Amino acid sequence: MVIHEYWIQIQELTLASLKSRYRKTLAGFIWVILNPVLMFGVQSIVFKKFLKIDMPDYFLFLLGGLLPWIFFTSTIQMGTPVFVNQGQLLRSFKINPWVVLGAQVLDSFINFTASFILIMLPFYATSDKPLLSLLLLPVALLPLLIGTLSITISLSVLNVFYRDINFVMGFIFSLLFFLTPIFYPVSFVPDDFKWLVLINPVNYFIDPFRTIIHTSNFDGFFLVLCKSFLASAVFVLIALLIWKRKQNDFYRRL
């Protein structure tokens, strides 16, 4: 019953945020789509035309990694400072902090879904990929959503105690982008550096999504899906441990 009430509050906060952002203007919604379109356009030109990465359906490959990456990084970067930014609200009213964070993540997920529908589907529909494979997308998105939410929870709680975390994450994501097989396949990574891919959690979250979109390999899908769920479960445990250790001082440090 309590979870149901929290979910209703999350929906209301998310709806209020969307109405406030898009009221009397299309600029906000257009930027939601334009940002990934511009990133995709520039990267596809640079990596496909300039660096001449030669692989079948490269545009689907790039989109299959780029869109989840944008959701992952933008959600964490916007969610990490949410408790600090809303500290006065959380101290003044009896509102659960997870409702505020949940609304932020749901907002990002709606933007991600809109980007996927308007950008990915036209490319996919004009390819020779089986449309029925898209039915597995909700399953592939689930560990991505759980893992992103768990990491955001951990960093948002830690940011209350260590205020530099939000700035450090921007630098880490700049490095992580090149260490994640987003615009290049794993086969391009030399054997001596394959361990960087193995320890990179973002790769496990992207793999199920990309397996459906690009390779349509159903036999390999369930293996990468299990790895993705395992990675998300690890971050769920980390988030629970961090909250358990920090919850007593949480409101005092806001």
Number of C-alpha atoms within 10 A of each C-alpha: 6 7 8 9 11 17 16 13 18 22 17 14 19 22 15 12 15 16 11 11 14 13 11 8 10 10 12 13 15 11 12 15 18 15 13 20 18 12 14 19 12 12 17 20 12 14 16 17 11 10 10 11 16 11 11 10 16 18 19 19 20 22 26 24 25 22 23 23 21 16 23 25 19 17 23 27 20 16 25 27 24 20 24 18 13 14 16 11 14 17 13 8 8 8 13 11 17 14 20 21 23 22 22 21 25 19 19 22 16 14 16 21 14 15 21 18 11 12 18 19 16 11 13 18 11 8 13 8 16 12 13 8 14 17 10 15 15 10 13 25 18 18 25 26 19 19 27 23 24 22 21 27 26 21 21 26 23 21 20 24 16 12 14 12 17 19 13 10 17 15 10 10 15 11 11 14 15 11 17 22 22 23 23 19 14 14 9 10 15 9 9 7 10 13 11 12 16 11 10 15 17 26 21 25 30 27 24 32 29 24 24 22 26 21 15 19 14 13 9 13 19 14 12 20 23 14 17 26 20 15 21 25 16 13 22 19 13 16 21 13 12 15 16 10 10 15 11 10 11 15 14 10 12 17
